[in-house]
Amino acid sequence: MLTAATVTRVVAAALDEDAPWGDLTSTTLLPADATATADLVARENGVFSGGEVFTAAFALTDPSLVVDVHVGDGDEFRPGDVLASVTGSARSILTAERIALNFTQRMSGIATLTAAYVRAVEGTGVRIADTRKTTPGLRAFERHAVISGGGRNHRFSLSDAVMAKDNHLAVLQRAGGDLAGRLRDAFAHLPHTTHIVVEVDRLDQIPAVLDGGAHTVLLDNFSLDDLRAGVSLIGDRAQVEASGGVSLDTVAAIAATGVDVISVGALTHSARALDLGLDVRID
């Protein structure tokens, strides 16, 4: 969840990184009493995300600045649309400009890419989810952007759910014994509310994982035929998640196999920043 405290902490750190001793250019060139109005303008189609973050960049730089965000997170926009406006000290506006744009461009890029994936599976009932493949320190921002684009969040951190992946299973199986029994033993003392996800990369692993108590079986890098076979084998005993090899070209076919969730690392690790500009009005 993107909280006000997280926004303040991360944006303040970014502003400090960008102007540790102030904005030398603005203080040199611009009169202290100069005022301006600047508009956040879209240069391309997209889905907006980051209104609260955009506002915070200016408010933390200069609380006297007036910021009006004209669209909501999740709203679509077209080239030329004015998404927000800022009025006040010209020095302050230009000091905060790059940080405000960096966050908003990045978050809107993620929201836009997510929306494309969501549209591709529309009508199937399949959820498009993100992963932990996020920029360190910016996870809350990037995962908020996924929500803006109509996607869903996976576990936020390692502390939120059990997710046994191939390396976990390799270490577990090295000790010998049957996988189902070892999984049951490992999960025996968890709170009953803890969700358990186990990843498999072969069909023959599924029965043991189900017997071991998985709530979700993650089918990793399965072919379409194997995804269909996995869905049939699992039935209603667990939720079925597909991951690996997912792109806009493949996601609809993956959804058609009957899985419940498709997790897509590309939503956060491969989204490009959208082209948004902050234009000072010349009256």
Kinemage of the C-alpha trace (Angstrom):
@kinemage 1
@onewidth
@group {chain A} dominant
@subgroup {mainchain}
@vectorlist {calphas} color= white
{ca met a 1} P 0.000 0.000 0.000
{ca leu a 2} L 1.216 3.486 -0.877
{ca thr a 3} L 0.938 5.406 2.399
{ca ala a 4} L 1.449 9.125 2.964
{ca ala a 5} L 4.450 8.328 5.167
{ca thr a 6} L 6.084 6.279 2.399
{ca val a 7} L 5.450 8.998 -0.172
{ca thr a 8} L 7.003 11.648 2.075
{ca arg a 9} L 10.038 9.521 2.944
{ca val a 10} L 10.875 8.439 -0.594
{ca val a 11} L 10.153 11.760 -2.306
{ca ala a 12} L 12.126 13.686 0.315
{ca ala a 13} L 15.123 11.407 -0.256
{ca ala a 14} L 14.862 11.904 -4.024
{ca leu a 15} L 14.705 15.683 -3.657
{ca asp a 16} L 17.726 15.646 -1.364
{ca glu a 17} L 19.642 13.521 -3.855
{ca asp a 18} L 18.797 15.898 -6.718
{ca ala a 19} L 19.494 19.200 -4.915
{ca pro a 20} L 21.607 18.487 -1.813
{ca trp a 21} L 22.719 22.126 -1.525
{ca gly a 22} L 19.876 23.747 -3.451
{ca asp a 23} L 19.221 24.364 -7.145
{ca leu a 24} L 22.233 26.347 -8.331
{ca thr a 25} L 20.734 27.123 -11.752
{ca ser a 26} L 17.379 28.438 -10.546
{ca thr a 27} L 18.846 30.539 -7.743
{ca thr a 28} L 21.427 32.021 -10.136
{ca leu a 29} L 19.107 32.839 -13.043
{ca leu a 30} L 15.668 33.493 -11.566
{ca pro a 31} L 14.610 36.425 -9.372
{ca ala a 32} L 13.516 35.330 -5.911
{ca asp a 33} L 10.093 36.912 -6.401
{ca ala a 34} L 9.429 35.429 -9.881
{ca thr a 35} L 6.242 33.362 -10.106
{ca ala a 36} L 5.022 30.928 -12.729
{ca thr a 37} L 2.371 28.398 -13.614
{ca ala a 38} L 3.442 25.090 -15.139
{ca asp a 39} L 1.287 22.340 -16.633
{ca leu a 40} L 1.932 18.610 -16.654
{ca val a 41} L 1.185 17.777 -20.291
{ca ala a 42} L 0.865 14.355 -21.912
{ca arg a 43} L 2.934 13.787 -25.059
{ca glu a 44} L 1.422 10.342 -25.746
{ca asn a 45} L -1.519 8.115 -24.838
{ca gly a 46} L -1.437 6.484 -21.440
{ca val a 47} L -2.949 5.678 -18.067
{ca phe a 48} L -2.162 8.046 -15.218
{ca ser a 49} L -0.615 7.097 -11.896
{ca gly a 50} L 1.224 9.064 -9.238
{ca gly a 51} L -0.915 12.116 -8.522
{ca glu a 52} L -0.104 12.027 -4.809
{ca val a 53} L 3.594 11.611 -5.529
{ca phe a 54} L 3.616 14.457 -8.063
{ca thr a 55} L 1.979 16.742 -5.494
{ca ala a 56} L 4.416 15.719 -2.751
{ca ala a 57} L 7.462 16.643 -4.843
{ca phe a 58} L 6.294 20.257 -5.001
{ca ala a 59} L 4.824 20.453 -1.492
{ca leu a 60} L 8.018 19.165 0.113
{ca thr a 61} L 10.079 21.635 -1.926
{ca asp a 62} L 7.873 24.617 -1.113
{ca pro a 63} L 4.620 24.322 0.856
{ca ser a 64} L 3.362 27.574 -0.666
{ca leu a 65} L 3.106 26.038 -4.148
{ca val a 66} L -0.438 25.294 -5.300
{ca val a 67} L -0.805 21.960 -7.099
{ca asp a 68} L -3.984 20.937 -8.907
{ca val a 69} L -4.121 17.390 -10.272
{ca his a 70} L -6.824 17.232 -12.935
{ca val a 71} L -7.014 13.447 -13.431
{ca gly a 72} L -7.226 10.499 -11.095
{ca asp a 73} L -4.925 7.528 -10.852
{ca gly a 74} L -6.220 5.014 -13.374
{ca asp a 75} L -7.619 7.630 -15.778
{ca glu a 76} L -6.692 7.382 -19.447
{ca phe a 77} L -5.241 10.392 -21.278
{ca arg a 78} L -4.296 11.501 -24.771
{ca pro a 79} L -1.482 13.657 -26.189
{ca gly a 80} L -1.987 17.292 -25.259
{ca asp a 81} L -4.097 16.603 -22.165
{ca val a 82} L -3.178 18.749 -19.164
{ca leu a 83} L -2.921 16.324 -16.265
{ca ala a 84} L -1.937 18.746 -13.480
{ca ser a 85} L -0.920 22.353 -12.871
{ca val a 86} L 1.465 24.009 -10.404
{ca thr a 87} L 1.483 27.706 -9.469
{ca gly a 88} L 3.867 29.696 -7.282
{ca ser a 89} L 7.564 30.444 -6.967
{ca ala a 90} L 9.318 29.803 -10.287
{ca arg a 91} L 12.477 28.754 -8.464
{ca ser a 92} L 10.597 26.160 -6.431
{ca ile a 93} L 8.692 24.775 -9.405
{ca leu a 94} L 11.857 24.231 -11.419
{ca thr a 95} L 13.703 22.758 -8.451
{ca ala a 96} L 11.042 20.068 -7.991
{ca glu a 97} L 10.307 19.539 -11.695
{ca arg a 98} L 12.617 16.598 -12.446
{ca ile a 99} L 11.711 14.558 -9.386
{ca ala a 100} L 7.986 15.112 -9.918
{ca leu a 101} L 8.338 14.031 -13.550
{ca asn a 102} L 10.589 11.053 -12.851
{ca phe a 103} L 8.077 9.487 -10.502
{ca thr a 104} L 4.982 10.327 -12.540
{ca gln a 105} L 6.478 9.187 -15.836
{ca arg a 106} L 7.637 5.913 -14.297
{ca met a 107} L 4.381 5.186 -12.488
{ca ser a 108} L 2.224 6.111 -15.494
{ca gly a 109} L 4.377 3.870 -17.690
{ca ile a 110} L 3.725 0.917 -15.378
{ca ala a 111} L 0.006 1.704 -15.224
{ca thr a 112} L -0.177 1.930 -19.013
{ca leu a 113} L 1.618 -1.379 -19.572
{ca thr a 114} L -0.511 -3.085 -16.921
{ca ala a 115} L -3.690 -1.825 -18.565
{ca ala a 116} L -2.577 -3.373 -21.854
{ca tyr a 117} L -2.177 -6.778 -20.177
{ca val a 118} L -5.538 -6.442 -18.449
{ca arg a 119} L -7.244 -5.614 -21.749
{ca ala a 120} L -5.614 -8.619 -23.393
{ca val a 121} L -7.319 -11.044 -20.949
{ca glu a 122} L -10.620 -9.170 -20.655
{ca gly a 123} L -13.599 -11.485 -20.288
{ca thr a 124} L -11.593 -14.468 -19.044
{ca gly a 125} L -11.801 -13.722 -15.323
{ca val a 126} L -8.018 -14.104 -15.040
{ca arg a 127} L -6.165 -11.738 -12.723
{ca ile a 128} L -3.001 -10.021 -13.920
{ca ala a 129} L -0.584 -9.708 -10.991
{ca asp a 130} L 2.812 -8.151 -10.437
{ca thr a 131} L 5.875 -9.738 -8.802
{ca arg a 132} L 8.672 -8.688 -6.453
{ca lys a 133} L 10.799 -7.688 -9.478
{ca thr a 134} L 10.621 -4.026 -8.509
{ca thr a 135} L 13.119 -1.198 -8.163
{ca pro a 136} L 14.643 -1.402 -4.655
{ca gly a 137} L 13.072 1.272 -2.465
{ca leu a 138} L 10.265 2.009 -4.927
{ca arg a 139} L 8.122 -1.106 -4.542
{ca ala a 140} L 5.143 0.710 -3.002
{ca phe a 141} L 5.174 3.272 -5.832
{ca glu a 142} L 5.454 0.703 -8.600
{ca arg a 143} L 2.854 -1.652 -7.168
{ca his a 144} L 0.433 1.252 -6.701
{ca ala a 145} L 0.906 1.928 -10.408
{ca val a 146} L -0.027 -1.690 -11.190
{ca ile a 147} L -3.299 -1.152 -9.324
{ca ser a 148} L -3.841 2.077 -11.285
{ca gly a 149} L -3.606 0.026 -14.467
{ca gly a 150} L -6.211 -2.492 -13.306
{ca gly a 151} L -3.795 -5.204 -12.176
{ca arg a 152} L -3.451 -6.912 -8.807
{ca asn a 153} L -0.612 -7.098 -6.329
{ca his a 154} L 1.131 -10.341 -5.435
{ca arg a 155} L 2.622 -10.674 -1.936
{ca phe a 156} L 4.255 -7.376 -1.054
{ca ser a 157} L 7.281 -8.863 0.694
{ca leu a 158} L 8.855 -12.087 1.894
{ca ser a 159} L 6.993 -11.606 5.176
{ca asp a 160} L 3.492 -11.711 3.692
{ca ala a 161} L 3.066 -15.291 2.477
{ca val a 162} L 4.892 -18.563 2.006
{ca met a 163} L 6.085 -18.966 -1.567
{ca ala a 164} L 8.242 -22.038 -2.084
{ca lys a 165} L 10.187 -21.759 -5.346
{ca asp a 166} L 12.465 -24.196 -7.147
{ca asn a 167} L 15.512 -23.415 -5.006
{ca his a 168} L 13.549 -23.903 -1.790
{ca leu a 169} L 12.307 -27.288 -3.015
{ca ala a 170} L 15.816 -28.311 -4.107
{ca val a 171} L 17.195 -27.667 -0.618
{ca leu a 172} L 14.204 -29.367 1.008
{ca gln a 173} L 14.455 -32.476 -1.144
{ca arg a 174} L 18.196 -32.842 -0.613
{ca ala a 175} L 17.435 -34.098 2.881
{ca gly a 176} L 15.485 -37.013 1.370
{ca gly a 177} L 11.988 -38.277 2.079
{ca asp a 178} L 8.779 -37.565 0.238
{ca leu a 179} L 8.068 -33.986 -0.812
{ca ala a 180} L 4.452 -33.979 0.383
{ca gly a 181} L 5.445 -35.031 3.885
{ca arg a 182} L 8.235 -32.491 4.097
{ca leu a 183} L 5.909 -29.713 2.965
{ca arg a 184} L 3.275 -30.712 5.531
{ca asp a 185} L 5.904 -30.751 8.275
{ca ala a 186} L 7.206 -27.354 7.223
{ca phe a 187} L 3.741 -25.783 7.119
{ca ala a 188} L 2.421 -27.431 10.297
{ca his a 189} L 3.096 -24.495 12.613
{ca leu a 190} L 2.013 -21.666 10.334
{ca pro a 191} L -1.019 -19.568 11.313
{ca his a 192} L -4.151 -20.786 9.578
{ca thr a 193} L -4.451 -17.464 7.754
{ca thr a 194} L -1.086 -17.819 5.982
{ca his a 195} L -1.389 -18.324 2.250
{ca ile a 196} L 0.920 -20.982 0.796
{ca val a 197} L 2.156 -20.871 -2.793
{ca val a 198} L 4.365 -23.614 -4.207
{ca glu a 199} L 6.061 -23.291 -7.591
{ca val a 200} L 6.510 -26.293 -9.864
{ca asp a 201} L 8.192 -26.667 -13.231
{ca arg a 202} L 6.961 -30.167 -14.075
{ca leu a 203} L 3.537 -31.793 -14.118
{ca asp a 204} L 4.731 -34.743 -12.024
{ca gln a 205} L 5.439 -32.413 -9.074
{ca ile a 206} L 1.814 -31.322 -8.762
{ca pro a 207} L 0.307 -34.264 -6.777
{ca ala a 208} L 2.911 -33.996 -4.002
{ca val a 209} L 2.496 -30.217 -3.810
{ca leu a 210} L -1.270 -30.555 -3.471
{ca asp a 211} L -0.877 -33.255 -0.804
{ca gly a 212} L 1.605 -30.983 0.963
{ca gly a 213} L -1.025 -28.303 1.514
{ca ala a 214} L -0.480 -25.638 -1.153
{ca his a 215} L -3.277 -23.104 -1.557
{ca thr a 216} L -1.868 -21.929 -4.888
{ca val a 217} L 0.184 -23.958 -7.352
{ca leu a 218} L 2.395 -21.788 -9.533
{ca leu a 219} L 3.080 -23.351 -12.927
{ca asp a 220} L 6.397 -21.877 -14.003
{ca asn a 221} L 7.354 -21.681 -17.668
{ca phe a 222} L 4.843 -24.348 -18.709
{ca ser a 223} L 3.845 -24.842 -22.340
{ca leu a 224} L 0.207 -24.148 -23.198
{ca asp a 225} L -0.513 -27.878 -23.382
{ca asp a 226} L 1.078 -28.457 -19.980
{ca leu a 227} L -0.814 -25.501 -18.515
{ca arg a 228} L -4.079 -27.073 -19.619
{ca ala a 229} L -2.994 -30.435 -18.198
{ca gly a 230} L -1.975 -28.761 -14.931
{ca val a 231} L -5.300 -26.960 -14.596
{ca ser a 232} L -7.119 -30.256 -15.140
{ca leu a 233} L -4.926 -32.092 -12.626
{ca ile a 234} L -5.312 -29.431 -9.923
{ca gly a 235} L -9.052 -28.978 -10.406
{ca asp a 236} L -10.598 -27.154 -7.475
{ca arg a 237} L -7.987 -28.290 -4.952
{ca ala a 238} L -5.955 -25.082 -5.294
{ca gln a 239} L -5.733 -21.814 -7.166
{ca val a 240} L -3.639 -22.022 -10.332
{ca glu a 241} L -1.098 -19.340 -11.176
{ca ala a 242} L 0.943 -19.168 -14.378
{ca ser a 243} L 4.241 -17.343 -14.626
{ca gly a 244} L 7.262 -17.199 -16.890
{ca gly a 245} L 7.394 -16.462 -20.596
{ca val a 246} L 4.478 -14.039 -20.343
{ca ser a 247} L 4.269 -11.202 -22.857
{ca leu a 248} L 1.511 -9.203 -24.501
{ca asp a 249} L 1.742 -11.640 -27.403
{ca thr a 250} L 1.240 -14.728 -25.201
{ca val a 251} L -0.901 -13.613 -22.275
{ca ala a 252} L -4.298 -14.171 -23.941
{ca ala a 253} L -3.416 -17.752 -24.886
{ca ile a 254} L -2.166 -18.405 -21.353
{ca ala a 255} L -5.403 -17.036 -19.905
{ca ala a 256} L -7.403 -19.332 -22.185
{ca thr a 257} L -5.866 -22.426 -20.550
{ca gly a 258} L -8.045 -21.903 -17.473
{ca val a 259} L -5.515 -20.550 -14.964
{ca asp a 260} L -6.742 -18.161 -12.267
{ca val a 261} L -3.798 -15.753 -12.040
{ca ile a 262} L -1.005 -14.717 -14.399
{ca ser a 263} L 1.946 -13.040 -12.706
{ca val a 264} L 4.039 -10.779 -14.945
{ca gly a 265} L 7.431 -9.462 -13.866
{ca ala a 266} L 7.549 -7.220 -16.929
{ca leu a 267} L 4.874 -4.943 -15.455
{ca thr a 268} L 7.496 -3.385 -13.215
{ca his a 269} L 10.906 -4.416 -14.527
{ca ser a 270} L 10.307 -3.629 -18.203
{ca ala a 271} L 7.829 -0.746 -18.321
{ca arg a 272} L 9.226 2.377 -19.957
{ca ala a 273} L 8.642 5.849 -18.591
{ca leu a 274} L 5.908 7.706 -20.457
{ca asp a 275} L 6.617 10.982 -22.229
{ca leu a 276} L 5.140 13.663 -19.960
{ca gly a 277} L 6.381 17.234 -19.816
{ca leu a 278} L 6.130 20.141 -17.393
{ca asp a 279} L 5.527 23.247 -19.503
{ca val a 280} L 5.737 26.738 -18.029
{ca arg a 281} L 2.957 28.911 -19.427
{ca ile a 282} L 4.066 31.907 -21.438
{ca asp a 283} L 1.212 34.437 -21.266
